[in-house]
Amino acid sequence: MKNVLLVTCSLLLILFPLFSGGQPEQAAAGEKETVEITEPVTIQFWHAMGGSRIDLIQGIVDDFMKANPNIKVEVQYTGSYNDTLNKVKAASKAGNAPHVFHIYEIGTLQMANSGIVTPIYEIEAWDPIDWEAFFSPVRNYYTINGKHYSMPFNSSTPLMYYNKTFFEQAGLDPEKPPKTFEEVMEYSRVLKQQIPQLKAPLSWNLHSWYFEEFHCLMDAPFVNNDNGRMGQYPTRALFNGEAGQRILEWWTGMERDGLFLDVGPGWANHRAAFGSGEVAMVMSSTSDVNQLTGLLKEKGWEMGTGYIPRPKGATGGVTIGGGSLWITNNHPNEELLAALKLVKYISSDEPQVRWHKGTGYFPVRKTAMEKLEAEGWFDENPNFRTAFDQLLESPYTLNTAGSLMGVFPEARSLIETGIQKVYAGEMTVKEALDEAAEKTTKSMLEWNELVE
């Protein structure tokens, strides 16, 4: 992977603008003894977690400031991952970037080559991090060529949530959620016949993340060059191959047959449909465990969780979603050290346990999970454990690690547009995926030229 500064280009601004930045002011990583905080410092932290999570994050940061009275952290919720990313880029260009910012996992390669960040590996010697305490799939996602670029924060996988009460009413075993594409269709037909109040048996929001996870379950590459993970940028999208077509034929076929409720993009409508009883099953992030449990409890219903379904015979596993914390460059060493201490604290055991219990995102550290097990948390809250088991049972391959590409946000948008075209009958599955893959490949090649 080449570490070069990016040049400004109008084409890149049209795609996903990456701004060149000066070299960070910090000393080399080995000069730990030269960096310490001797006077009070103030740093800014921008994050993308809305709703009740705003207060939860603020509480974690408040505890950090109590433990580090010479560091003041100004916390700001800056909208969605995309919103936060765009605001950070604009702020960096204007010379007033936040010290720490929070974006989605698919921004990893883009940020690593943006010229606006200080990679964790460059300064971690100032306050060493025990990377072995982290879950390997989490740590590995944010590692490029063996180097740690950002700090894992909120990690998730999708789960299948289901209404146990409806399962019982339909004569289905409430302790056995569907495990395969074929079982999902079988269960859905039963639910549709036995529970007439349902608009459809199943739903999830329009998001390419599920499409990507199904690829991982099939141990199929999303892009070429070892899924972009072995030192070479990907140059061709592969998601329009046999695996992608099988996934989307099942997905859109469910919608066509009235077994799947299309609720559009966003993260609110499918949750609402599940909570109101319009659907009996919903696929969503593990971060929704707390919220969905409460929605069903209000109705007197019991919720279960299961692994996301896979095509029969698939031998892969899931990869992580969620986000990580990045540190920008061009700040004094003392402020960079304060930023490092903040992200290290947020990923430590106690804040991660608190974050997990308040959301459903699983802790990024094995040691935090051990503490949850020791206190009996999972015995009392088994639905919170499902995501752990699903991840830990997943084999590690270059495909299950998740792909890296510099134009991932655009690829997602193209895939989602393709799915909508299939819903509308404007294209076949193959036509839609071929179109999305062709456009993604073109954008990847243009991006690669600018960073190589």
Salt bridges, closest charged atoms under 4 A:
ASP63 OD2 - ARG354 NH1 2.68
GLU105 OE2 - ARG412 NH2 3.31
ASP127 OD2 - LYS341 NZ 3.40
ASP127 OD1 - LYS344 NZ 3.01
GLU175 OE2 - LYS164 NZ 3.26
GLU182 OE2 - ARG246 NH2 3.92
GLU212 OE2 - ARG412 NE 2.76
ASP257 OD1 - ARG256 NE 3.54
GLU278 OE2 - LYS199 NZ 3.52
ASP288 OD1 - ARG53 NH2 3.89
ASP288 OD1 - ARG271 NH2 2.98
GLU302 OE2 - LYS164 NZ 3.68
GLU335 OE1 - HIS99 NE2 2.66
GLU335 OE1 - HIS331 ND1 3.99
ASP349 OD1 - ARG365 NE 2.78
ASP349 OD2 - LYS371 NZ 3.25
GLU350 OE2 - LYS371 NZ 3.46
GLU373 OE2 - ARG385 NH1 2.87
GLU375 OE2 - LYS357 NZ 2.55
ASP389 OD1 - ARG385 NE 3.13
GLU416 OE2 - HIS207 ND1 3.84
ASP434 OD2 - LYS430 NZ 2.73
GLU435 OE1 - LYS421 NZ 2.82
GLU446 OE2 - LYS442 NZ 2.84
